[in-house]
């Protein structure tokens, strides 16, 4: 594959530029024409970039969930304004600044002009558009209410992104505190303590136990830091590989919901995602059995998937959602009660969204509570470590006064 830079004109006479990853110049011309443009100039890329530039470019052009949320919102606004889908996508190719997203929209537009549906075009990018996103679009196309479906999807993505941003923001201070405190301890052990170790070892007498421990830790860190880094890397890699395996994932999935502190957070997050995804699918016209099957494959939890399987079987037999949810040990009674009310009133999709909103609030509250405990715990740990270093140094210094001169 080669990179080609091109300049082309639209049917309205506007000039557009961009890049294409194709095997030949002929294919580049075909791709540009498929987009509905008339190629004016095509040139092969001869730029040479170093590894760092390529890495920075790949990170910068990576399509994120925020990019998808913006794309969905803008598409919905243009459709509500009366533009057709292909005209809306054509406008977005001009508005979008990120090259990777612009190329994706152009490719989707090219497929739609070639006769494919919007949902089928999105299937080409499973890493960007999840299965439930594609199925919601498909339901909207089939029912003739694509605009309202995209509006629901916009709300879903905005709520999900808002929750993630709040959690990330809340973690910034503890991460900075951990980094600064850890760096301070490492500097003390590798630069400050070794300067005093020569004096202490020349004292000609036994050192206090705290000083002996401190010098041993400092010496090991200075001499074998590479082994510590290697062991840490191997340990992280081994644990990650085990958790990613089928057996490890199943054990972790069964254990995380019963953890003493974080278990509540995992349960609330799972309930929120389940309720919002299912409610959004049902509100977009997806049949409940299909919706449950889609939700089952998008939550990333074997334990939740088992619960959804039992719910789906119950619905298939005409017994509803409430009973299997009540029998699980993860779904809280409040959520089960609200689902029951939704089934009885015929407003299950609305009630599920209310459940998601409620448990999103619970997640935020739980995160704040955990962080309120984590911050003083980190300060205490760092204080104890620095305090031990200071005490070990001072006891050795004070013991100098006991030496005969």
C-alpha positions in Angstrom: 0.0 0.0 0.0 1.2 3.5 -0.9 0.2 6.9 0.3 -1.1 9.3 -2.4 -1.9 13.0 -1.9 -4.6 14.4 -4.1 -6.4 17.5 -5.1 -9.9 17.2 -6.5 -13.0 19.3 -7.1 -16.6 18.6 -6.1 -19.7 19.0 -8.3 -20.1 22.5 -6.8 -16.6 23.5 -7.8 -15.0 23.4 -4.3 -11.4 22.2 -4.0 -10.8 19.3 -1.6 -7.5 17.7 -0.7 -6.5 14.6 1.3 -4.5 11.4 1.3 -5.4 7.8 0.3 -3.8 4.5 1.2 -4.1 2.4 -2.0 -1.9 0.1 -4.0 -1.6 2.2 -7.2 -2.4 5.6 -8.7 -5.2 4.0 -10.8 -6.9 2.8 -7.7 -6.5 6.3 -6.2 -8.3 7.8 -9.1 -11.1 5.2 -8.8 -11.4 5.9 -5.1 -11.6 9.7 -5.6 -14.3 9.2 -8.3 -16.2 6.9 -6.0 -16.3 9.7 -3.5 -18.1 11.9 -6.1 -15.0 14.1 -6.7 -13.1 14.9 -9.9 -9.4 14.4 -9.5 -7.1 17.3 -10.5 -3.7 16.2 -9.1 -2.4 13.0 -7.6 1.1 12.6 -6.3 2.9 9.8 -4.4 4.1 10.6 -0.9 7.8 10.9 -0.6 7.9 12.3 2.9 10.1 10.4 5.3 9.2 10.6 8.9 11.1 9.2 11.9 9.6 6.6 14.2 8.6 9.2 16.8 6.7 11.3 14.2 4.9 8.2 13.0 4.0 7.2 16.5 2.8 10.7 17.4 0.8 10.8 14.1 -0.9 7.5 14.8 -1.8 8.5 18.4 -3.1 11.9 17.1 -5.2 10.3 14.3 -6.6 7.5 16.5 -10.4 7.5 16.3 -11.8 7.8 19.9 -15.3 7.4 21.3 -15.4 11.2 21.6 -14.9 11.4 17.8 -17.7 8.9 17.3 -20.0 10.9 19.6 -19.2 14.2 17.7 -19.8 12.4 14.3 -23.1 11.0 15.6 -24.3 14.4 16.9 -23.4 16.3 13.7 -25.1 13.7 11.6 -28.2 13.9 13.6 -28.2 17.7 13.5 -27.9 17.7 9.7 -30.6 15.1 9.2 -33.0 17.1 11.4 -32.2 20.2 9.3 -33.6 18.4 6.3 -30.4 17.2 4.5 -30.3 13.7 3.1 -27.9 11.2 4.5 -25.4 11.4 1.7 -25.4 15.2 1.7 -24.9 15.2 5.5 -21.9 12.9 5.2 -20.5 15.0 2.3 -20.8 18.1 4.5 -19.1 16.3 7.4 -16.1 15.5 5.2 -15.5 19.2 5.0 -16.2 19.9 8.7 -14.1 17.1 10.2 -10.5 18.1 11.1 -9.0 14.7 12.0 -7.6 13.0 8.9 -8.5 9.5 10.0 -12.1 10.4 10.7 -12.4 12.4 7.5 -11.2 9.4 5.5 -13.6 7.1 7.3 -16.6 9.3 6.6 -15.5 9.5 2.9 -15.4 5.8 2.7 -18.8 5.4 4.3 -20.2 8.0 1.9 -18.6 6.1 -1.1 -20.2 2.9 0.0 -23.7 4.5 0.4 -23.4 6.1 -3.1 -22.5 2.6 -4.2 -25.9 1.3 -3.0 -25.1 0.0 0.5 -27.1 1.0 3.5 -25.8 3.2 6.3 -25.7 0.3 8.8 -23.9 -2.0 6.3 -21.3 0.7 5.7 -20.6 1.0 9.4 -20.0 -2.8 9.7 -16.7 -2.3 7.9 -15.4 -0.6 11.0 -16.2 -2.8 14.0 -13.4 -1.2 16.1 -15.0 2.2 15.7 -18.8 1.4 15.7 -19.8 -1.3 18.2 -22.4 -3.9 17.3 -25.2 -2.2 19.2 -24.5 1.1 17.4 -24.8 -0.7 14.0 -28.0 -2.5 15.0 -29.6 0.7 16.3 -28.9 2.3 12.9 -30.3 -0.7 11.1 -33.5 -0.6 13.2 -33.8 3.1 12.5 -33.4 2.6 8.8 -35.9 -0.2 8.7 -38.5 1.7 10.7 -38.0 5.0 9.0 -37.0 6.9 12.1 -33.3 7.2 11.6 -33.2 10.8 12.9 -34.7 9.9 16.3 -32.4 6.8 16.5 -29.3 8.9 15.9 -30.6 11.4 18.6 -30.9 8.5 21.1 -27.4 7.3 20.2 -26.0 10.8 20.7 -27.5 10.9 24.2 -26.1 7.4 24.9 -22.6 8.3 23.8 -22.6 11.7 25.5 -23.7 10.2 28.8 -21.0 7.4 28.6 -18.3 9.9 27.6 -19.3 12.3 30.4 -19.0 9.5 33.0 -15.6 8.4 31.7 -14.3 12.0 31.8 -15.5 12.5 35.3 -13.8 9.4 36.5 -10.6 10.3 34.6 -10.6 13.8 36.1 -11.2 12.4 39.6 -8.1 10.2 39.2 -5.7 12.9 38.1 -4.8 14.1 41.6 -4.2 10.7 43.1 -2.0 9.8 40.1 0.0 13.0 40.4 0.4 12.4 44.2 1.6 8.8 43.6 4.0 9.8 40.9 5.5 12.8 42.9 5.7 10.8 46.1 7.2 7.7 44.5 9.8 9.9 42.7 10.8 11.6 45.9 11.3 8.2 47.7 13.4 6.9 44.7 15.5 10.0 44.7 16.2 9.7 48.4 17.1 6.1 48.2 19.3 6.3 45.1 21.0 9.7 45.5 20.7 11.0 49.1 21.1 7.8 51.2 24.2 6.6 49.3 26.0 9.8 50.1 25.6 9.0 53.9 26.3 5.3 53.5 30.1 5.9 53.2 30.1 7.8 56.5 28.0 5.2 58.3 30.1 2.2 57.1 33.3 4.0 58.3 31.9 4.5 61.8 33.4 1.2 63.0 30.5 0.0 65.0 27.1 -1.6 64.6 24.5 0.6 63.1 20.9 0.8 64.3 18.5 -1.7 62.7 16.4 1.0 60.8 19.7 2.3 59.2 20.8 -1.3 58.3 17.5 -1.9 56.6 17.6 1.5 54.8 21.1 0.9 53.5 20.3 -2.6 52.3 17.2 -1.3 50.4 19.1 1.6 49.0 22.1 -0.6 47.9 19.8 -3.2 46.3 17.9 -0.4 44.4 21.1 1.2 43.2 22.8 -2.0 42.2 19.9 -4.1 40.9 17.4 -1.5 39.7 17.4 -3.2 36.3 16.3 -6.5 37.9 13.5 -4.7 39.7 12.3 -3.1 36.5 12.6 -6.5 34.7 10.7 -8.4 37.4 8.0 -5.7 37.4 7.6 -5.9 33.7 7.5 -9.7 33.7 5.0 -9.7 36.5 2.7 -7.2 34.8 2.9 -9.1 31.5 2.2 -12.4 33.2 -0.8 -11.1 35.1 -2.2 -9.4 32.1 -1.8 -12.5 29.9 -3.5 -14.6 32.5 -6.4 -12.2 32.9 -6.8 -12.0 29.1 -6.9 -15.8 28.9 -10.3 -17.6 29.1 -9.7 -19.1 32.5 -8.2 -16.0 34.0 -11.0 -13.8 32.6 -13.6 -16.1 34.0 -12.0 -16.2 37.5 -11.5 -12.4 37.6 -15.0 -11.8 36.3 -16.4 -14.0 39.1 -14.3 -12.4 41.7 -14.5 -8.6 40.9 -18.2 -8.2 41.9 -17.5 -9.5 45.4 -14.4 -7.5 46.2 -14.8 -5.7 49.6 -14.2 -2.1 48.4 -14.4 -2.1 44.6 -17.1 -4.7 44.2 -19.9 -2.2 44.7 -18.4 0.0 42.0 -18.2 -2.8 39.5 -21.8 -3.8 40.2 -23.1 -0.3 39.8 -21.1 0.2 36.5 -22.4 -3.1 35.1 -26.1 -2.2 35.9 -25.7 1.3 34.4 -24.2 0.0 31.2 -26.8 -2.9 30.9 -29.7 -0.6 31.5 -28.6 2.3 29.2 -27.6 0.0 26.3 -30.8 -2.1 26.5 -33.0 1.0 27.0 -31.4 2.8 24.0 -31.9 -0.3 21.8 -35.5 -0.8 22.8 -36.3 2.9 22.3 -34.8 2.7 18.8 -37.2 0.0 17.8 -34.9 -3.1 18.2 -37.0 -6.1 19.2 -36.3 -7.1 22.8 -34.9 -10.6 22.1 -32.5 -9.1 19.5 -31.7 -6.3 21.9 -30.8 -8.7 24.7 -28.6 -10.7 22.4 -26.7 -7.5 21.4 -26.3 -6.3 25.0 -25.0 -9.8 25.9 -22.1 -9.4 23.5 -21.2 -5.8 24.4 -20.8 -5.7 28.2 -17.6 -7.7 28.4 -18.6 -9.8 31.5 -19.2 -13.5 31.5 -21.2 -13.3 34.7 -23.5 -10.5 33.3 -23.8 -12.5 30.1 -25.1 -15.5 32.0 -27.7 -13.2 33.7 -28.8 -11.8 30.3 -29.0 -15.3 28.9 -31.4 -16.3 31.6 -33.4 -13.0 31.1 -33.6 -13.7 27.3 -34.8 -17.2 27.9 -37.4 -15.9 30.4 -38.6 -13.3 27.9 -38.8 -15.9 25.1 -41.1 -18.0 27.3 -43.3 -14.9 28.1 -42.3 -14.5 31.7 -40.6 -11.1 31.5 -37.3 -9.7 32.8 -38.0 -9.2 36.5 -37.8 -12.8 37.8 -34.3 -13.7 36.5 -32.9 -10.3 37.4 -34.3 -10.7 40.9 -32.6 -14.2 41.3 -29.2 -12.7 40.4 -26.9 -11.5 43.2 -25.6 -8.5 41.1 -28.6 -6.5 40.1 -29.8 -4.4 43.1 -33.5 -4.7 44.3 -34.1 -1.1 43.3 -33.2 -1.7 39.7 -35.4 -4.9 39.6 -38.3 -3.0 41.1 -38.0 -0.2 38.4 -37.8 -2.9 35.7 -41.0 -4.4 37.0 -42.8 -1.0 37.0 -41.5 -0.5 33.4 -42.9 -3.8 32.2 -46.3 -3.2 33.9 -46.7 0.3 32.5 -45.4 -0.6 29.0 -42.5 2.0 29.3 -39.6 -0.4 29.8 -37.2 1.6 27.6 -37.9 4.8 29.5 -37.5 3.1 32.9 -34.2 1.5 31.8 -32.8 4.9 31.0 -33.9 6.2 34.4 -32.2 3.2 36.0 -29.0 4.0 34.1 -29.2 7.7 35.1 -29.7 6.7 38.8 -26.8 4.2 38.8 -24.5 6.7 36.9 -25.1 9.0 39.8 -24.3 6.1 42.2 -21.0 5.4 40.3 -20.0 9.0 40.6 -20.8 9.0 44.3 -18.9 5.7 44.9 -15.8 7.0 42.9 -15.7 10.2 45.0 -16.0 8.2 48.2 -13.2 5.9 47.2 -11.0 8.8 46.2 -11.7 10.5 49.4 -10.3 7.5 51.2 -7.5 6.9 48.6 -5.9 10.4 48.9 -5.3 10.4 52.6 -4.1 6.8 52.4 -1.5 7.7 49.7 -0.4 10.7 51.8 -0.1 8.4 54.9 1.9 5.8 53.0 4.3 8.3 51.5 4.7 10.0 54.9 5.5 6.7 56.5 8.1 5.9 53.9 9.8 9.3 54.1 9.5 9.3 57.8 11.2 5.9 58.0 14.1 7.2 55.9 14.5 10.3 58.1 14.3 8.2 61.3 16.9 5.8 60.0 19.3 8.6 59.0 18.9 10.5 62.3 19.4 7.4 64.5 22.6 6.7 62.7 23.8 10.3 63.0 22.9 10.5 66.7 24.8 7.3 67.3 28.0 9.1 66.1 28.0 11.0 69.4 28.4 7.7 71.2 31.7 6.9 69.4 34.9 7.3 71.5 37.3 9.9 70.1 
